[in-house]
Amino acid sequence: MKMIAGLGNPGPRYKNTRHNLGFMVLDGVADRLHVALDREKHQGLAAEAVHGGARLILVKPLTFMNLSGACIAETARNKVFEPDDLLVVVDDVNLPLGRLRFRPGGSAGGHNGLKSVIERFGSDAFHRLRLGVGATRPGENLVDHVLSKFAPDEWPEVNAMVVKAVDAVLCWSADGMQTAMNRYNDRG
C-alpha cells in the first residue's frame, strides 16, 4: 500500500493559507478518486482508494503542521512498509509560486512539518512533493508569510498548481518516482 500525506493546519483560520497547500492537493486527489477524507484515525483524516493498480491511503494530519509526524508515523506503522511508499505533499518557500518539485528524500530544508515527519517516521528516505508558495517579502517574517492567505491575483496560478499537483501525485502512485520527477519537476 502507498500512502500520500498532505500537510497543513486544521481549522477555518488556516483555510487557503500557503501552509495549507498540502491539504488543498489532498482534497483534489480525494475528489479525483471519488473518495472522502472522512475517517478519523491516528490524529488525522484518512481515505483509501485504488489508482493505477496501487492501493492508496490518503492522510491529512489534524495535528498542527509542526506535529504532523505523529499522525503520519502512526498511520505508516499500520499501512506502509517501505519509505519509498510514502509521499508527503508540502508547501515550500524556496520555490517560486506555482513551481513543483519531487524529491526522493533528504533533509527537512527548514520545514518544520517535514522535520516532524522525519523525526517520528524515523527516516528521511520518504518521497516528497514540494509546492512553491514563493519567498517572504521584504520585512515579512516567515511565519506570517506561510500563514497568510494567497492574494486574489495569485489564485489563478495557485489553482493551476493544485490541478497539476493532483496529476503529479496520481502519476507518482501509478508510474513511480522517476517518471513523476521527469514529467513534473519544473526546471525553471
C-alpha positions as CSV (number, residue, x, y, z in Angstrom):
1,M,0.0,0.0,0.0
2,K,1.2,3.5,-0.8
3,M,0.5,6.5,1.5
4,I,0.0,10.1,0.4
5,A,0.0,12.7,3.1
6,G,-0.8,16.4,2.6
7,L,0.5,18.7,5.3
8,G,-1.5,21.7,6.7
9,N,-3.1,23.1,9.7
10,P,-6.7,22.2,10.8
11,G,-9.5,24.7,11.2
12,P,-11.1,27.6,9.3
13,R,-8.5,30.1,10.3
14,Y,-5.9,28.4,8.2
15,K,-8.0,27.6,5.1
16,N,-6.5,28.9,1.9
17,T,-3.2,29.8,3.5
18,R,0.2,29.0,1.9
19,H,0.9,26.4,4.6
20,N,-2.3,24.5,3.7
21,L,-1.4,23.8,0.1
22,G,-0.8,20.2,1.0
23,F,-4.4,19.9,2.3
24,M,-5.7,21.5,-0.9
25,V,-3.8,19.0,-3.1
26,L,-5.0,16.0,-1.0
27,D,-8.6,17.3,-1.2
28,G,-8.1,17.4,-5.0
29,V,-6.7,13.9,-5.1
30,A,-9.6,12.6,-3.0
31,D,-12.1,14.3,-5.3
32,R,-10.4,12.9,-8.4
33,L,-10.5,9.3,-6.9
34,H,-14.1,9.8,-5.7
35,V,-13.3,9.2,-2.0
36,A,-14.0,11.3,1.1
37,L,-11.3,12.1,3.7
38,D,-13.8,11.5,6.5
39,R,-12.3,8.6,8.5
40,E,-10.7,9.9,11.7
41,K,-7.7,7.8,12.7
42,H,-4.3,8.4,14.3
43,Q,-5.0,12.2,14.7
44,G,-5.9,12.6,11.1
45,L,-8.5,12.2,8.4
46,A,-8.0,9.3,6.0
47,A,-9.5,7.6,3.0
48,E,-8.5,4.5,1.0
49,A,-8.6,4.3,-2.8
50,V,-7.1,2.4,-5.7
51,H,-5.3,4.1,-8.6
52,G,-3.2,2.6,-11.4
53,G,-3.3,-0.7,-9.7
54,A,-1.9,0.6,-6.4
55,R,-3.8,0.6,-3.2
56,L,-3.6,4.1,-1.6
57,I,-4.2,5.6,1.8
58,L,-4.7,9.4,1.7
59,V,-4.0,11.2,5.0
60,K,-4.4,14.8,6.3
61,P,-3.0,15.2,9.8
62,L,-5.3,17.1,12.2
63,T,-2.3,18.0,14.4
64,F,-0.8,21.3,13.6
65,M,1.9,21.4,10.9
66,N,4.8,21.1,13.4
67,L,3.4,17.9,14.8
68,S,2.4,16.2,11.5
69,G,4.9,13.4,12.0
70,A,2.8,11.8,14.8
71,C,-0.2,11.1,12.5
72,I,2.0,10.0,9.6
73,A,4.2,7.7,11.5
74,E,1.4,6.0,13.3
75,T,-0.6,5.5,10.0
76,A,2.6,4.3,8.3
77,R,3.3,1.7,11.0
78,N,-0.1,0.2,10.2
79,K,-0.1,0.5,6.4
80,V,3.2,1.3,4.8
81,F,6.3,-0.9,4.9
82,E,8.9,0.9,2.8
83,P,9.8,4.6,2.9
84,D,9.5,4.7,-0.9
85,D,5.8,4.0,-0.5
86,L,5.2,7.3,1.4
87,L,4.7,10.7,-0.4
88,V,4.4,13.8,1.6
89,V,2.9,16.9,-0.1
90,V,4.1,20.2,1.4
91,D,4.5,23.9,0.7
92,D,7.9,25.3,0.0
93,V,9.0,28.9,0.4
94,N,12.2,28.2,-1.5
95,L,10.3,27.6,-4.8
96,P,8.6,30.3,-6.8
97,L,4.8,30.4,-6.6
98,G,3.4,27.6,-8.9
99,R,6.5,25.5,-9.2
100,L,6.5,21.8,-8.3
101,R,9.5,19.6,-7.3
102,F,9.5,15.9,-6.4
103,R,12.4,14.8,-4.2
104,P,13.2,11.2,-3.4
105,G,14.4,12.0,0.2
106,G,16.7,14.3,2.0
107,S,16.6,16.9,4.8
108,A,13.6,18.9,6.0
109,G,15.0,22.0,4.3
110,G,13.9,24.2,7.2
111,H,10.3,23.0,7.0
112,N,9.0,22.1,10.5
113,G,6.3,19.8,9.2
114,L,8.9,17.7,7.3
115,K,11.2,17.8,10.3
116,S,8.4,16.3,12.4
117,V,7.8,13.6,9.8
118,I,11.5,12.7,9.7
119,E,11.7,12.5,13.5
120,R,8.6,10.5,14.0
121,F,8.8,8.3,10.9
122,G,12.5,7.6,11.7
123,S,13.8,8.2,8.2
124,D,14.3,10.9,5.7
125,A,14.1,8.5,2.8
126,F,10.4,9.0,2.0
127,H,9.3,10.9,-1.1
128,R,8.0,14.4,-1.1
129,L,6.3,16.8,-3.5
130,R,7.2,20.4,-2.7
131,L,4.8,23.1,-3.9
132,G,6.2,26.6,-4.5
133,V,4.5,29.3,-2.4
134,G,7.1,32.0,-3.0
135,A,9.6,33.6,-0.7
136,T,8.9,36.1,2.0
137,R,8.5,39.8,1.0
138,P,10.9,42.4,2.4
139,G,10.1,43.0,6.1
140,E,7.8,40.0,6.3
141,N,8.7,37.2,8.7
142,L,8.5,33.5,7.6
143,V,5.6,32.5,10.0
144,D,3.4,35.4,8.8
145,H,4.2,34.6,5.2
146,V,3.3,30.9,5.4
147,L,0.2,31.6,7.5
148,S,-1.0,34.3,5.1
149,K,-3.8,33.7,2.6
150,F,-3.0,33.8,-1.1
151,A,-3.7,37.2,-2.7
152,P,-6.5,37.5,-5.2
153,D,-4.1,37.9,-8.1
154,E,-2.2,34.7,-7.1
155,W,-5.3,32.4,-7.2
156,P,-5.2,31.6,-10.9
157,E,-1.6,30.4,-10.5
158,V,-2.4,28.6,-7.2
159,N,-5.4,26.8,-8.8
160,A,-3.3,25.7,-11.8
161,M,-0.6,24.4,-9.5
162,V,-3.1,22.4,-7.4
163,V,-4.5,20.8,-10.5
164,K,-1.0,20.0,-11.8
165,A,0.0,18.7,-8.4
166,V,-3.0,16.3,-8.3
167,D,-2.0,15.0,-11.7
168,A,1.6,14.7,-10.4
169,V,0.5,12.7,-7.2
170,L,-1.5,10.3,-9.3
171,C,1.4,9.9,-11.7
172,W,3.7,9.0,-8.7
173,S,1.2,6.5,-7.5
174,A,0.8,4.8,-10.8
175,D,4.1,5.2,-12.5
176,G,6.7,5.8,-9.8
177,M,9.0,8.5,-8.6
178,Q,11.4,8.6,-11.6
179,T,8.6,9.1,-14.1
180,A,6.9,11.7,-11.8
181,M,10.2,13.6,-11.4
182,N,10.8,13.6,-15.2
183,R,7.3,14.7,-16.0
184,Y,6.6,17.2,-13.3
185,N,9.7,18.7,-11.8
186,D,9.7,22.3,-13.2
187,R,13.1,23.2,-14.5
188,G,12.6,26.9,-14.1
